Amino acid sequence: MSIVAWIVFGFIVGVIAKLLTPGRDPGGCILTTLIGIAGAIIGGYAYSHFINPAYTTRFDAGSIAVSVLGAIFLLVLYRLLSGRRL
């Protein structure tokens, strides 16, 4: 994927993660994008190493779901570490 595609994908994943995670979040567009990109990387890594070793990186519903789960994990971790209420 190109860098622009990663940024767009990260923003979409970050927005979905914020919508699915209850509570207020102080982050703006940049933080949403960074959490989405990092969530996609962490979610894909965890899925390919622990659940399905044959998983390849492709753009489909499964990759979006794995990325959103990774972003939700990071968002909850961010809120816990920053002292924000869940």
HTML snippet that shows the backbone in 3Dmol.js (N, CA, C, O; Angstrom):
<script src="https://3Dmol.org/build/3Dmol-min.js"></script>
<div id="view" style="width:600px;height:400px;position:relative"></div>
<script>
const pdb = `
ATOM      1  N   MET A   1       0.833  -1.177   0.000  1.00  0.00           N
ATOM      2  CA  MET A   1       0.000   0.000   0.000  1.00  0.00           C
ATOM      3  C   MET A   1       0.879   1.243   0.000  1.00  0.00           C
ATOM      4  O   MET A   1       1.950   1.255   0.606  1.00  0.00           O
ATOM      5  N   SER A   2       0.433   2.260  -0.665  1.00  0.00           N
ATOM      6  CA  SER A   2       1.174   3.509  -0.667  1.00  0.00           C
ATOM      7  C   SER A   2       0.941   4.245   0.654  1.00  0.00           C
ATOM      8  O   SER A   2       0.054   3.890   1.430  1.00  0.00           O
ATOM      9  N   ILE A   3       1.740   5.257   0.889  1.00  0.00           N
ATOM     10  CA  ILE A   3       1.634   6.008   2.135  1.00  0.00           C
ATOM     11  C   ILE A   3       0.286   6.734   2.219  1.00  0.00           C
ATOM     12  O   ILE A   3      -0.293   6.843   3.299  1.00  0.00           O
ATOM     13  N   VAL A   4      -0.207   7.225   1.094  1.00  0.00           N
ATOM     14  CA  VAL A   4      -1.511   7.902   1.096  1.00  0.00           C
ATOM     15  C   VAL A   4      -2.615   6.904   1.435  1.00  0.00           C
ATOM     16  O   VAL A   4      -3.536   7.231   2.184  1.00  0.00           O
ATOM     17  N   ALA A   5      -2.530   5.701   0.895  1.00  0.00           N
ATOM     18  CA  ALA A   5      -3.533   4.675   1.195  1.00  0.00           C
ATOM     19  C   ALA A   5      -3.495   4.307   2.675  1.00  0.00           C
ATOM     20  O   ALA A   5      -4.548   4.112   3.283  1.00  0.00           O
ATOM     21  N   TRP A   6      -2.298   4.208   3.272  1.00  0.00           N
ATOM     22  CA  TRP A   6      -2.182   3.912   4.702  1.00  0.00           C
ATOM     23  C   TRP A   6      -2.808   5.024   5.533  1.00  0.00           C
ATOM     24  O   TRP A   6      -3.474   4.751   6.532  1.00  0.00           O
ATOM     25  N   ILE A   7      -2.602   6.267   5.133  1.00  0.00           N
ATOM     26  CA  ILE A   7      -3.171   7.387   5.883  1.00  0.00           C
ATOM     27  C   ILE A   7      -4.695   7.371   5.803  1.00  0.00           C
ATOM     28  O   ILE A   7      -5.368   7.536   6.821  1.00  0.00           O
ATOM     29  N   VAL A   8      -5.238   7.177   4.621  1.00  0.00           N
ATOM     30  CA  VAL A   8      -6.694   7.131   4.455  1.00  0.00           C
ATOM     31  C   VAL A   8      -7.277   5.938   5.201  1.00  0.00           C
ATOM     32  O   VAL A   8      -8.276   6.070   5.908  1.00  0.00           O
ATOM     33  N   PHE A   9      -6.647   4.766   5.043  1.00  0.00           N
ATOM     34  CA  PHE A   9      -7.109   3.565   5.729  1.00  0.00           C
ATOM     35  C   PHE A   9      -7.027   3.744   7.244  1.00  0.00           C
ATOM     36  O   PHE A   9      -7.946   3.357   7.966  1.00  0.00           O
ATOM     37  N   GLY A  10      -5.932   4.327   7.726  1.00  0.00           N
ATOM     38  CA  GLY A  10      -5.779   4.579   9.160  1.00  0.00           C
ATOM     39  C   GLY A  10      -6.833   5.519   9.703  1.00  0.00           C
ATOM     40  O   GLY A  10      -7.347   5.315  10.803  1.00  0.00           O
ATOM     41  N   PHE A  11      -7.158   6.551   8.937  1.00  0.00           N
ATOM     42  CA  PHE A  11      -8.196   7.479   9.378  1.00  0.00           C
ATOM     43  C   PHE A  11      -9.554   6.782   9.459  1.00  0.00           C
ATOM     44  O   PHE A  11     -10.283   6.954  10.436  1.00  0.00           O
ATOM     45  N   ILE A  12      -9.891   6.005   8.444  1.00  0.00           N
ATOM     46  CA  ILE A  12     -11.174   5.290   8.441  1.00  0.00           C
ATOM     47  C   ILE A  12     -11.250   4.314   9.603  1.00  0.00           C
ATOM     48  O   ILE A  12     -12.264   4.255  10.299  1.00  0.00           O
ATOM     49  N   VAL A  13     -10.187   3.548   9.819  1.00  0.00           N
ATOM     50  CA  VAL A  13     -10.149   2.583  10.923  1.00  0.00           C
ATOM     51  C   VAL A  13     -10.221   3.304  12.263  1.00  0.00           C
ATOM     52  O   VAL A  13     -10.929   2.861  13.168  1.00  0.00           O
ATOM     53  N   GLY A  14      -9.496   4.406  12.399  1.00  0.00           N
ATOM     54  CA  GLY A  14      -9.538   5.176  13.644  1.00  0.00           C
ATOM     55  C   GLY A  14     -10.908   5.735  13.944  1.00  0.00           C
ATOM     56  O   GLY A  14     -11.342   5.719  15.096  1.00  0.00           O
ATOM     57  N   VAL A  15     -11.598   6.229  12.933  1.00  0.00           N
ATOM     58  CA  VAL A  15     -12.951   6.760  13.128  1.00  0.00           C
ATOM     59  C   VAL A  15     -13.906   5.641  13.538  1.00  0.00           C
ATOM     60  O   VAL A  15     -14.714   5.822  14.449  1.00  0.00           O
ATOM     61  N   ILE A  16     -13.821   4.492  12.879  1.00  0.00           N
ATOM     62  CA  ILE A  16     -14.675   3.358  13.247  1.00  0.00           C
ATOM     63  C   ILE A  16     -14.407   2.928  14.680  1.00  0.00           C
ATOM     64  O   ILE A  16     -15.341   2.650  15.431  1.00  0.00           O
ATOM     65  N   ALA A  17     -13.128   2.870  15.065  1.00  0.00           N
ATOM     66  CA  ALA A  17     -12.774   2.476  16.436  1.00  0.00           C
ATOM     67  C   ALA A  17     -13.327   3.474  17.452  1.00  0.00           C
ATOM     68  O   ALA A  17     -13.819   3.075  18.508  1.00  0.00           O
ATOM     69  N   LYS A  18     -13.249   4.768  17.140  1.00  0.00           N
ATOM     70  CA  LYS A  18     -13.796   5.777  18.052  1.00  0.00           C
ATOM     71  C   LYS A  18     -15.312   5.676  18.163  1.00  0.00           C
ATOM     72  O   LYS A  18     -15.870   5.877  19.242  1.00  0.00           O
ATOM     73  N   LEU A  19     -15.975   5.369  17.067  1.00  0.00           N
ATOM     74  CA  LEU A  19     -17.428   5.233  17.100  1.00  0.00           C
ATOM     75  C   LEU A  19     -17.869   4.001  17.899  1.00  0.00           C
ATOM     76  O   LEU A  19     -18.926   4.018  18.530  1.00  0.00           O
ATOM     77  N   LEU A  20     -17.064   2.938  17.872  1.00  0.00           N
ATOM     78  CA  LEU A  20     -17.418   1.709  18.571  1.00  0.00           C
ATOM     79  C   LEU A  20     -16.997   1.696  20.036  1.00  0.00           C
ATOM     80  O   LEU A  20     -17.463   0.862  20.813  1.00  0.00           O
ATOM     81  N   THR A  21     -16.120   2.615  20.410  1.00  0.00           N
ATOM     82  CA  THR A  21     -15.637   2.676  21.788  1.00  0.00           C
ATOM     83  C   THR A  21     -16.366   3.796  22.515  1.00  0.00           C
ATOM     84  O   THR A  21     -16.260   4.958  22.122  1.00  0.00           O
ATOM     85  N   PRO A  22     -17.112   3.462  23.580  1.00  0.00           N
ATOM     86  CA  PRO A  22     -17.863   4.507  24.280  1.00  0.00           C
ATOM     87  C   PRO A  22     -16.942   5.458  25.032  1.00  0.00           C
ATOM     88  O   PRO A  22     -15.819   5.107  25.394  1.00  0.00           O
ATOM     89  N   GLY A  23     -17.430   6.636  25.251  1.00  0.00           N
ATOM     90  CA  GLY A  23     -16.682   7.630  26.018  1.00  0.00           C
ATOM     91  C   GLY A  23     -16.157   8.740  25.128  1.00  0.00           C
ATOM     92  O   GLY A  23     -16.151   8.635  23.901  1.00  0.00           O
ATOM     93  N   ARG A  24     -15.720   9.801  25.777  1.00  0.00           N
ATOM     94  CA  ARG A  24     -15.172  10.947  25.051  1.00  0.00           C
ATOM     95  C   ARG A  24     -13.698  10.750  24.802  1.00  0.00           C
ATOM     96  O   ARG A  24     -12.991  10.120  25.589  1.00  0.00           O
ATOM     97  N   ASP A  25     -13.251  11.295  23.699  1.00  0.00           N
ATOM     98  CA  ASP A  25     -11.838  11.199  23.353  1.00  0.00           C
ATOM     99  C   ASP A  25     -11.341  12.568  22.923  1.00  0.00           C
ATOM    100  O   ASP A  25     -11.939  13.193  22.047  1.00  0.00           O
ATOM    101  N   PRO A  26     -10.250  13.049  23.527  1.00  0.00           N
ATOM    102  CA  PRO A  26      -9.781  14.387  23.220  1.00  0.00           C
ATOM    103  C   PRO A  26      -9.035  14.495  21.898  1.00  0.00           C
ATOM    104  O   PRO A  26      -8.777  15.608  21.437  1.00  0.00           O
ATOM    105  N   GLY A  27      -8.685  13.389  21.280  1.00  0.00           N
ATOM    106  CA  GLY A  27      -7.871  13.423  20.077  1.00  0.00           C
ATOM    107  C   GLY A  27      -8.604  13.946  18.862  1.00  0.00           C
ATOM    108  O   GLY A  27      -9.820  13.794  18.740  1.00  0.00           O
ATOM    109  N   GLY A  28      -7.858  14.561  17.967  1.00  0.00           N
ATOM    110  CA  GLY A  28      -8.418  15.082  16.735  1.00  0.00           C
ATOM    111  C   GLY A  28      -8.140  14.152  15.568  1.00  0.00           C
ATOM    112  O   GLY A  28      -7.957  12.949  15.750  1.00  0.00           O
ATOM    113  N   CYS A  29      -8.108  14.711  14.381  1.00  0.00           N
ATOM    114  CA  CYS A  29      -7.928  13.923  13.157  1.00  0.00           C
ATOM    115  C   CYS A  29      -6.562  13.242  13.093  1.00  0.00           C
ATOM    116  O   CYS A  29      -6.458  12.096  12.654  1.00  0.00           O
ATOM    117  N   ILE A  30      -5.533  13.933  13.523  1.00  0.00           N
ATOM    118  CA  ILE A  30      -4.184  13.357  13.445  1.00  0.00           C
ATOM    119  C   ILE A  30      -4.057  12.180  14.399  1.00  0.00           C
ATOM    120  O   ILE A  30      -3.531  11.135  14.015  1.00  0.00           O
ATOM    121  N   LEU A  31      -4.522  12.325  15.622  1.00  0.00           N
ATOM    122  CA  LEU A  31      -4.457  11.227  16.584  1.00  0.00           C
ATOM    123  C   LEU A  31      -5.331  10.059  16.129  1.00  0.00           C
ATOM    124  O   LEU A  31      -4.950   8.900  16.294  1.00  0.00           O
ATOM    125  N   THR A  32      -6.476  10.350  15.568  1.00  0.00           N
ATOM    126  CA  THR A  32      -7.361   9.302  15.041  1.00  0.00           C
ATOM    127  C   THR A  32      -6.649   8.513  13.950  1.00  0.00           C
ATOM    128  O   THR A  32      -6.710   7.284  13.929  1.00  0.00           O
ATOM    129  N   THR A  33      -5.980   9.211  13.051  1.00  0.00           N
ATOM    130  CA  THR A  33      -5.258   8.555  11.960  1.00  0.00           C
ATOM    131  C   THR A  33      -4.101   7.719  12.489  1.00  0.00           C
ATOM    132  O   THR A  33      -3.898   6.589  12.044  1.00  0.00           O
ATOM    133  N   LEU A  34      -3.347   8.262  13.430  1.00  0.00           N
ATOM    134  CA  LEU A  34      -2.207   7.520  13.986  1.00  0.00           C
ATOM    135  C   LEU A  34      -2.655   6.265  14.731  1.00  0.00           C
ATOM    136  O   LEU A  34      -2.038   5.208  14.601  1.00  0.00           O
ATOM    137  N   ILE A  35      -3.728   6.383  15.509  1.00  0.00           N
ATOM    138  CA  ILE A  35      -4.256   5.211  16.214  1.00  0.00           C
ATOM    139  C   ILE A  35      -4.767   4.185  15.206  1.00  0.00           C
ATOM    140  O   ILE A  35      -4.590   2.983  15.409  1.00  0.00           O
ATOM    141  N   GLY A  36      -5.389   4.635  14.134  1.00  0.00           N
ATOM    142  CA  GLY A  36      -5.880   3.722  13.105  1.00  0.00           C
ATOM    143  C   GLY A  36      -4.760   2.993  12.389  1.00  0.00           C
ATOM    144  O   GLY A  36      -4.851   1.785  12.168  1.00  0.00           O
ATOM    145  N   ILE A  37      -3.704   3.708  12.022  1.00  0.00           N
ATOM    146  CA  ILE A  37      -2.562   3.080  11.339  1.00  0.00           C
ATOM    147  C   ILE A  37      -1.874   2.093  12.268  1.00  0.00           C
ATOM    148  O   ILE A  37      -1.596   0.959  11.878  1.00  0.00           O
ATOM    149  N   ALA A  38      -1.598   2.520  13.499  1.00  0.00           N
ATOM    150  CA  ALA A  38      -0.941   1.628  14.459  1.00  0.00           C
ATOM    151  C   ALA A  38      -1.832   0.433  14.783  1.00  0.00           C
ATOM    152  O   ALA A  38      -1.337  -0.683  14.941  1.00  0.00           O
ATOM    153  N   GLY A  39      -3.135   0.656  14.884  1.00  0.00           N
ATOM    154  CA  GLY A  39      -4.063  -0.446  15.134  1.00  0.00           C
ATOM    155  C   GLY A  39      -4.072  -1.448  14.003  1.00  0.00           C
ATOM    156  O   GLY A  39      -4.148  -2.653  14.240  1.00  0.00           O
ATOM    157  N   ALA A  40      -3.996  -0.963  12.768  1.00  0.00           N
ATOM    158  CA  ALA A  40      -3.942  -1.861  11.612  1.00  0.00           C
ATOM    159  C   ALA A  40      -2.678  -2.711  11.641  1.00  0.00           C
ATOM    160  O   ALA A  40      -2.721  -3.904  11.342  1.00  0.00           O
ATOM    161  N   ILE A  41      -1.568  -2.105  11.997  1.00  0.00           N
ATOM    162  CA  ILE A  41      -0.297  -2.840  12.062  1.00  0.00           C
ATOM    163  C   ILE A  41      -0.337  -3.863  13.194  1.00  0.00           C
ATOM    164  O   ILE A  41       0.013  -5.025  12.989  1.00  0.00           O
ATOM    165  N   ILE A  42      -0.754  -3.445  14.373  1.00  0.00           N
ATOM    166  CA  ILE A  42      -0.799  -4.350  15.530  1.00  0.00           C
ATOM    167  C   ILE A  42      -1.828  -5.450  15.329  1.00  0.00           C
ATOM    168  O   ILE A  42      -1.551  -6.616  15.611  1.00  0.00           O
ATOM    169  N   GLY A  43      -3.015  -5.094  14.844  1.00  0.00           N
ATOM    170  CA  GLY A  43      -4.055  -6.096  14.611  1.00  0.00           C
ATOM    171  C   GLY A  43      -3.631  -7.126  13.582  1.00  0.00           C
ATOM    172  O   GLY A  43      -3.831  -8.323  13.788  1.00  0.00           O
ATOM    173  N   GLY A  44      -3.049  -6.683  12.479  1.00  0.00           N
ATOM    174  CA  GLY A  44      -2.575  -7.607  11.447  1.00  0.00           C
ATOM    175  C   GLY A  44      -1.455  -8.499  11.941  1.00  0.00           C
ATOM    176  O   GLY A  44      -1.425  -9.690  11.633  1.00  0.00           O
ATOM    177  N   TYR A  45      -0.528  -7.929  12.709  1.00  0.00           N
ATOM    178  CA  TYR A  45       0.585  -8.713  13.267  1.00  0.00           C
ATOM    179  C   TYR A  45       0.064  -9.777  14.225  1.00  0.00           C
ATOM    180  O   TYR A  45       0.446 -10.944  14.131  1.00  0.00           O
ATOM    181  N   ALA A  46      -0.803  -9.377  15.139  1.00  0.00           N
ATOM    182  CA  ALA A  46      -1.335 -10.332  16.124  1.00  0.00           C
ATOM    183  C   ALA A  46      -2.140 -11.431  15.437  1.00  0.00           C
ATOM    184  O   ALA A  46      -2.015 -12.604  15.790  1.00  0.00           O
ATOM    185  N   TYR A  47      -2.957 -11.064  14.466  1.00  0.00           N
ATOM    186  CA  TYR A  47      -3.777 -12.059  13.774  1.00  0.00           C
ATOM    187  C   TYR A  47      -2.908 -13.043  12.999  1.00  0.00           C
ATOM    188  O   TYR A  47      -3.158 -14.248  13.030  1.00  0.00           O
ATOM    189  N   SER A  48      -1.898 -12.545  12.311  1.00  0.00           N
ATOM    190  CA  SER A  48      -1.072 -13.442  11.505  1.00  0.00           C
ATOM    191  C   SER A  48      -0.153 -14.313  12.352  1.00  0.00           C
ATOM    192  O   SER A  48       0.226 -15.396  11.907  1.00  0.00           O
ATOM    193  N   HIS A  49       0.215 -13.885  13.542  1.00  0.00           N
ATOM    194  CA  HIS A  49       1.125 -14.686  14.369  1.00  0.00           C
ATOM    195  C   HIS A  49       0.421 -15.597  15.356  1.00  0.00           C
ATOM    196  O   HIS A  49       0.964 -16.642  15.715  1.00  0.00           O
ATOM    197  N   PHE A  50      -0.761 -15.235  15.801  1.00  0.00           N
ATOM    198  CA  PHE A  50      -1.427 -16.023  16.829  1.00  0.00           C
ATOM    199  C   PHE A  50      -2.643 -16.807  16.347  1.00  0.00           C
ATOM    200  O   PHE A  50      -2.976 -17.836  16.935  1.00  0.00           O
ATOM    201  N   ILE A  51      -3.306 -16.353  15.305  1.00  0.00           N
ATOM    202  CA  ILE A  51      -4.546 -17.005  14.888  1.00  0.00           C
ATOM    203  C   ILE A  51      -4.401 -17.706  13.548  1.00  0.00           C
ATOM    204  O   ILE A  51      -4.712 -18.892  13.438  1.00  0.00           O
ATOM    205  N   ASN A  52      -3.935 -16.998  12.530  1.00  0.00           N
ATOM    206  CA  ASN A  52      -3.863 -17.573  11.191  1.00  0.00           C
ATOM    207  C   ASN A  52      -2.510 -17.253  10.556  1.00  0.00           C
ATOM    208  O   ASN A  52      -2.346 -16.183   9.970  1.00  0.00           O
ATOM    209  N   PRO A  53      -1.549 -18.156  10.663  1.00  0.00           N
ATOM    210  CA  PRO A  53      -0.219 -17.879  10.108  1.00  0.00           C
ATOM    211  C   PRO A  53      -0.216 -17.694   8.588  1.00  0.00           C
ATOM    212  O   PRO A  53       0.715 -17.098   8.046  1.00  0.00           O
ATOM    213  N   ALA A  54      -1.231 -18.188   7.898  1.00  0.00           N
ATOM    214  CA  ALA A  54      -1.299 -18.053   6.440  1.00  0.00           C
ATOM    215  C   ALA A  54      -1.939 -16.729   6.011  1.00  0.00           C
ATOM    216  O   ALA A  54      -2.107 -16.486   4.816  1.00  0.00           O
ATOM    217  N   TYR A  55      -2.294 -15.878   6.968  1.00  0.00           N
ATOM    218  CA  TYR A  55      -2.945 -14.606   6.657  1.00  0.00           C
ATOM    219  C   TYR A  55      -1.984 -13.707   5.897  1.00  0.00           C
ATOM    220  O   TYR A  55      -0.839 -13.520   6.308  1.00  0.00           O
ATOM    221  N   THR A  56      -2.451 -13.158   4.799  1.00  0.00           N
ATOM    222  CA  THR A  56      -1.650 -12.209   4.038  1.00  0.00           C
ATOM    223  C   THR A  56      -2.322 -10.850   4.083  1.00  0.00           C
ATOM    224  O   THR A  56      -3.518 -10.740   4.357  1.00  0.00           O
ATOM    225  N   THR A  57      -1.552  -9.837   3.815  1.00  0.00           N
ATOM    226  CA  THR A  57      -2.119  -8.494   3.842  1.00  0.00           C
ATOM    227  C   THR A  57      -2.878  -8.248   2.550  1.00  0.00           C
ATOM    228  O   THR A  57      -2.303  -8.266   1.461  1.00  0.00           O
ATOM    229  N   ARG A  58      -4.149  -8.023   2.683  1.00  0.00           N
ATOM    230  CA  ARG A  58      -5.011  -7.675   1.557  1.00  0.00           C
ATOM    231  C   ARG A  58      -6.131  -6.794   2.088  1.00  0.00           C
ATOM    232  O   ARG A  58      -6.381  -6.747   3.292  1.00  0.00           O
ATOM    233  N   PHE A  59      -6.780  -6.119   1.204  1.00  0.00           N
ATOM    234  CA  PHE A  59      -7.839  -5.204   1.609  1.00  0.00           C
ATOM    235  C   PHE A  59      -9.179  -5.894   1.433  1.00  0.00           C
ATOM    236  O   PHE A  59      -9.676  -6.031   0.316  1.00  0.00           O
ATOM    237  N   ASP A  60      -9.764  -6.330   2.550  1.00  0.00           N
ATOM    238  CA  ASP A  60     -11.080  -6.962   2.539  1.00  0.00           C
ATOM    239  C   ASP A  60     -11.737  -6.724   3.894  1.00  0.00           C
ATOM    240  O   ASP A  60     -11.183  -6.034   4.750  1.00  0.00           O
ATOM    241  N   ALA A  61     -12.915  -7.298   4.080  1.00  0.00           N
ATOM    242  CA  ALA A  61     -13.647  -7.083   5.333  1.00  0.00           C
ATOM    243  C   ALA A  61     -12.875  -7.624   6.531  1.00  0.00           C
ATOM    244  O   ALA A  61     -12.920  -7.033   7.609  1.00  0.00           O
ATOM    245  N   GLY A  62     -12.179  -8.723   6.360  1.00  0.00           N
ATOM    246  CA  GLY A  62     -11.391  -9.298   7.457  1.00  0.00           C
ATOM    247  C   GLY A  62     -10.261  -8.381   7.892  1.00  0.00           C
ATOM    248  O   GLY A  62     -10.011  -8.229   9.088  1.00  0.00           O
ATOM    249  N   SER A  63      -9.579  -7.771   6.935  1.00  0.00           N
ATOM    250  CA  SER A  63      -8.476  -6.876   7.297  1.00  0.00           C
ATOM    251  C   SER A  63      -8.992  -5.625   7.996  1.00  0.00           C
ATOM    252  O   SER A  63      -8.335  -5.102   8.896  1.00  0.00           O
ATOM    253  N   ILE A  64     -10.159  -5.143   7.593  1.00  0.00           N
ATOM    254  CA  ILE A  64     -10.741  -3.987   8.270  1.00  0.00           C
ATOM    255  C   ILE A  64     -11.136  -4.351   9.694  1.00  0.00           C
ATOM    256  O   ILE A  64     -10.899  -3.574  10.619  1.00  0.00           O
ATOM    257  N   ALA A  65     -11.737  -5.527   9.882  1.00  0.00           N
ATOM    258  CA  ALA A  65     -12.146  -5.964  11.222  1.00  0.00           C
ATOM    259  C   ALA A  65     -10.946  -6.123  12.141  1.00  0.00           C
ATOM    260  O   ALA A  65     -10.979  -5.677  13.288  1.00  0.00           O
ATOM    261  N   VAL A  66      -9.890  -6.751  11.651  1.00  0.00           N
ATOM    262  CA  VAL A  66      -8.677  -6.946  12.454  1.00  0.00           C
ATOM    263  C   VAL A  66      -8.055  -5.594  12.793  1.00  0.00           C
ATOM    264  O   VAL A  66      -7.596  -5.383  13.915  1.00  0.00           O
ATOM    265  N   SER A  67      -8.040  -4.689  11.834  1.00  0.00           N
ATOM    266  CA  SER A  67      -7.474  -3.363  12.058  1.00  0.00           C
ATOM    267  C   SER A  67      -8.282  -2.566  13.078  1.00  0.00           C
ATOM    268  O   SER A  67      -7.711  -1.887  13.932  1.00  0.00           O
ATOM    269  N   VAL A  68      -9.602  -2.648  12.991  1.00  0.00           N
ATOM    270  CA  VAL A  68     -10.459  -1.934  13.948  1.00  0.00           C
ATOM    271  C   VAL A  68     -10.260  -2.495  15.354  1.00  0.00           C
ATOM    272  O   VAL A  68     -10.206  -1.731  16.318  1.00  0.00           O
ATOM    273  N   LEU A  69     -10.151  -3.805  15.486  1.00  0.00           N
ATOM    274  CA  LEU A  69      -9.897  -4.394  16.810  1.00  0.00           C
ATOM    275  C   LEU A  69      -8.564  -3.915  17.376  1.00  0.00           C
ATOM    276  O   LEU A  69      -8.472  -3.605  18.563  1.00  0.00           O
ATOM    277  N   GLY A  70      -7.537  -3.852  16.541  1.00  0.00           N
ATOM    278  CA  GLY A  70      -6.248  -3.324  16.989  1.00  0.00           C
ATOM    279  C   GLY A  70      -6.342  -1.868  17.397  1.00  0.00           C
ATOM    280  O   GLY A  70      -5.736  -1.454  18.386  1.00  0.00           O
ATOM    281  N   ALA A  71      -7.102  -1.085  16.636  1.00  0.00           N
ATOM    282  CA  ALA A  71      -7.264   0.334  16.960  1.00  0.00           C
ATOM    283  C   ALA A  71      -8.076   0.526  18.241  1.00  0.00           C
ATOM    284  O   ALA A  71      -7.780   1.423  19.031  1.00  0.00           O
ATOM    285  N   ILE A  72      -9.092  -0.302  18.452  1.00  0.00           N
ATOM    286  CA  ILE A  72      -9.863  -0.227  19.698  1.00  0.00           C
ATOM    287  C   ILE A  72      -8.964  -0.538  20.883  1.00  0.00           C
ATOM    288  O   ILE A  72      -9.032   0.139  21.909  1.00  0.00           O
ATOM    289  N   PHE A  73      -8.131  -1.547  20.753  1.00  0.00           N
ATOM    290  CA  PHE A  73      -7.175  -1.887  21.814  1.00  0.00           C
ATOM    291  C   PHE A  73      -6.278  -0.695  22.122  1.00  0.00           C
ATOM    292  O   PHE A  73      -6.084  -0.348  23.287  1.00  0.00           O
ATOM    293  N   LEU A  74      -5.733  -0.070  21.093  1.00  0.00           N
ATOM    294  CA  LEU A  74      -4.859   1.086  21.309  1.00  0.00           C
ATOM    295  C   LEU A  74      -5.610   2.277  21.887  1.00  0.00           C
ATOM    296  O   LEU A  74      -5.072   3.004  22.722  1.00  0.00           O
ATOM    297  N   LEU A  75      -6.833   2.480  21.454  1.00  0.00           N
ATOM    298  CA  LEU A  75      -7.627   3.591  21.967  1.00  0.00           C
ATOM    299  C   LEU A  75      -7.931   3.423  23.449  1.00  0.00           C
ATOM    300  O   LEU A  75      -7.834   4.383  24.213  1.00  0.00           O
ATOM    301  N   VAL A  76      -8.293   2.225  23.858  1.00  0.00           N
ATOM    302  CA  VAL A  76      -8.550   1.953  25.270  1.00  0.00           C
ATOM    303  C   VAL A  76      -7.257   2.123  26.072  1.00  0.00           C
ATOM    304  O   VAL A  76      -7.270   2.703  27.157  1.00  0.00           O
ATOM    305  N   LEU A  77      -6.149   1.620  25.541  1.00  0.00           N
ATOM    306  CA  LEU A  77      -4.848   1.771  26.207  1.00  0.00           C
ATOM    307  C   LEU A  77      -4.473   3.245  26.328  1.00  0.00           C
ATOM    308  O   LEU A  77      -3.986   3.677  27.373  1.00  0.00           O
ATOM    309  N   TYR A  78      -4.694   4.009  25.278  1.00  0.00           N
ATOM    310  CA  TYR A  78      -4.409   5.446  25.304  1.00  0.00           C
ATOM    311  C   TYR A  78      -5.234   6.156  26.372  1.00  0.00           C
ATOM    312  O   TYR A  78      -4.718   6.990  27.116  1.00  0.00           O
ATOM    313  N   ARG A  79      -6.503   5.821  26.441  1.00  0.00           N
ATOM    314  CA  ARG A  79      -7.368   6.454  27.444  1.00  0.00           C
ATOM    315  C   ARG A  79      -6.955   6.083  28.858  1.00  0.00           C
ATOM    316  O   ARG A  79      -7.004   6.922  29.757  1.00  0.00           O
ATOM    317  N   LEU A  80      -6.551   4.843  29.062  1.00  0.00           N
ATOM    318  CA  LEU A  80      -6.113   4.420  30.394  1.00  0.00           C
ATOM    319  C   LEU A  80      -4.835   5.124  30.798  1.00  0.00           C
ATOM    320  O   LEU A  80      -4.693   5.557  31.941  1.00  0.00           O
ATOM    321  N   LEU A  81      -3.898   5.242  29.857  1.00  0.00           N
ATOM    322  CA  LEU A  81      -2.621   5.868  30.174  1.00  0.00           C
ATOM    323  C   LEU A  81      -2.714   7.392  30.296  1.00  0.00           C
ATOM    324  O   LEU A  81      -1.935   8.008  31.024  1.00  0.00           O
ATOM    325  N   SER A  82      -3.661   7.990  29.586  1.00  0.00           N
ATOM    326  CA  SER A  82      -3.793   9.449  29.671  1.00  0.00           C
ATOM    327  C   SER A  82      -4.699   9.886  30.815  1.00  0.00           C
ATOM    328  O   SER A  82      -4.838  11.083  31.070  1.00  0.00           O
ATOM    329  N   GLY A  83      -5.314   8.934  31.506  1.00  0.00           N
ATOM    330  CA  GLY A  83      -6.169   9.269  32.637  1.00  0.00           C
ATOM    331  C   GLY A  83      -7.576   9.653  32.247  1.00  0.00           C
ATOM    332  O   GLY A  83      -8.326  10.158  33.083  1.00  0.00           O
ATOM    333  N   ARG A  84      -7.957   9.429  31.004  1.00  0.00           N
ATOM    334  CA  ARG A  84      -9.320   9.742  30.566  1.00  0.00           C
ATOM    335  C   ARG A  84     -10.254   8.634  31.002  1.00  0.00           C
ATOM    336  O   ARG A  84      -9.859   7.472  31.097  1.00  0.00           O
ATOM    337  N   ARG A  85     -11.489   9.001  31.264  1.00  0.00           N
ATOM    338  CA  ARG A  85     -12.489   8.004  31.647  1.00  0.00           C
ATOM    339  C   ARG A  85     -12.910   7.209  30.431  1.00  0.00           C
ATOM    340  O   ARG A  85     -13.015   7.749  29.330  1.00  0.00           O
ATOM    341  N   LEU A  86     -13.152   5.911  30.634  1.00  0.00           N
ATOM    342  CA  LEU A  86     -13.655   5.073  29.561  1.00  0.00           C
ATOM    343  C   LEU A  86     -15.114   5.301  29.481  1.00  0.00           C
ATOM    344  O   LEU A  86     -15.788   4.704  28.642  1.00  0.00           O
TER     345      LEU A  86
END
`;
const viewer = $3Dmol.createViewer("view");
viewer.addModel(pdb, "pdb");
viewer.setStyle({}, {cartoon: {color: "spectrum"}});
viewer.zoomTo();
viewer.render();
</script>
